[in-house]
Amino acid sequence: MPEIELRPVDQHDIDSLTAFEHGYYSEFVWQVTMETDPQNLQAGLRRTHLPRRVFVPYPRSKELIFGALGQVEAFLVALLENQPVGYIKVLVEHGEKVLRVSDLVVSTPMRRQGIASGLMVAVMDMASSRNYPYVMMEMQSRNDPAVALAEKMGLTFCGFRDNYYPNQDMALFFSRFVR
């Protein structure tokens, strides 16, 4: 992993961060499976190969991501040689003790180099230091790289919500106990 510096996002970063390609390519979709019998209800995920590689647009507009910066728990930028290469936006739902990663984006040329992992480690450290027992991460069901990242970081599938995003995509949720 390249040596990155993390710091809070400021207004001067916004132009660089909005210029990132937020979408991604995917060959897979994660489908929710439900199995029931009189005594059990079990939900799970099944990784399904798509007929072809597709470009998946990011589910939120840049205005929605970068609006109201003061209303988030944390919004960190990853810098490499003083240039932004990624960011992570962290929210806390009212009354909950869960840090929720709502947005995590790495610039296209820097993907698959450990930047997202570094950002997630920072959020887990933040959760521990601020006494949040859980970290939760949300992602689109077609975001196979994000599912792989969640599993790599020790998060496990904990739920889904259909029509969650403004574009009506389903959200998958993964969480981890951190302290």
N, C-alpha and C positions, 0 to 999 in steps of 0.2 A: 504494500500500500504506500502511495506517495505520502510524504510528510505534509499534512494539512494543518492549517490553523482554523479554529472555530471562534466565532464571535457573534454577538447579536446583529441581526440585519438592521441597517439604517437606511434612511431615505436615499442615500447616494448609491446603494446597491440595487435598487429596484429596476432601473433600466437594464442592467446587465442580467439580472435574474429573469426578467420577463422575456428577454431575447432567447433564453434557452428553448430548445425544442422540448416541449412537455410531453408529447405523445411518444409512443413506442411501438415496436413491432412485436407480434406474438404469433406463435404457432399453436397455442394451447388455450383452452378455457377450463376453468375449474367449475364443475357443476355440483350443485348441492344435491345430495342424496338423502332420502328419508326412508327409514325402515320402521315399521310399527307392527306390534302385536298387542294382545290385550294387556301385557305387563310392561312393555317397553316402547320408548320412542327414541330413535337414534338418528342424529343428523351427522352427515359426514361430507367429505369432498372427494370428487373423482376428477382426475386430470384427463381431459379429452383432447385429442389431436384435432385441430381445425383442418378443413379440406385444403387450405392454402395459408400461407403467411399473410397476416393482415396488419395494416397500420391502425392502431387504436388511439384515437384522440384523447387527450387528457379530459377528465370529466368536469373539471371546474374551469371557469373563465379566469383569466389573469386578474381581472378586477376583483373577483370574489376572493382569490388567493391573497392578494396584496392589499386589499382594503382593510381598514380598521386594524392596523398593526398593533395598536395599544390594547386590543381586546384578546390577546393570546397569552398563554402561559410562557411560551418561548418561541422565537423565530430565529434560528441560527443559520449563518452562512458559512460554508466551507471555502477556504481560500488556499490556493496553491500559488506560490510566488506572488502573493498579494492580488491574485485574480480570482473572482468567484467561480467555483466549479460545481457547487451544489448548495441545496438548502433543505431545511426541515422545519415544518410548522407544527407546533404542539399546543393542544387545547386541553382545558379541563372543563368538564361538564359541571354545571352548578350542583354543588353538594356531593359530588363524587370524588373519590380519592384515586383517580385513574388519570395518568397522563396519556392523552390520545394523539398519536401522530396522524394528522389529517392530510398533510402534503409532504412528500419527499421526492425531490427532483435532483438529478445529476446531469450536468451538461453532456451531450451525446459523446464527444470524444473522450470523456473521462469515465464513462460507464464501465463497469466490471473491473474496476481498479481499487475497490475497497472504500471509496468515498462514502457511499450510503452506509456501510458497516460502521465507519467512524462516526457518522452522524447519529446512528442508532445507539452506539455505546455512550455517546455524550448524553442522550436522552435517558438512558437507563441510570447513568451516574446521577443525573439531575433528579430523577425519581427518588433514588436512595437518599440523596442529601436533603431533599425537601419533604421527606416522609410520605411519599406516595407509594403505596405498596405494589401497584400494578402499572405496567405500560401496555397500551393497546395500540394496534396499528390497523388502519383501514386501507383497503385497496379494491380496485375493480376485479371482477371475476376473470377477466382476460389478462390480468397483469401477472403473468407467470414469473417474471423476475422478482416482483415484490413478494410473492408467496415464497419463493426460494430464499429471499433475504429474511423473511419472518422466521422461517424454519431454521435457518443458519444461526439466527440470534436467539434461538430457544423459545420463540413464541409458538403457541399452539392455537389451532382453530377454535374459536369460541362463539361464533355466530355469523349471521348474515342478515341483510336487509334488502329486499327487492325494491327497485325503483328509488334507490337512495340518492343518487347523484342527480344534478339538474338535467343531465342527458338521459335519465331513467335507467342507467346501468345499475346492476346489483353491486352492493358492497359486501366484501368479506371482512371479518374481523378476527384478528389474532391477538392473543395477550400472553403476558408473562408476569409472574410474581417476582419482584426484584429485591425485596429485603426480608 
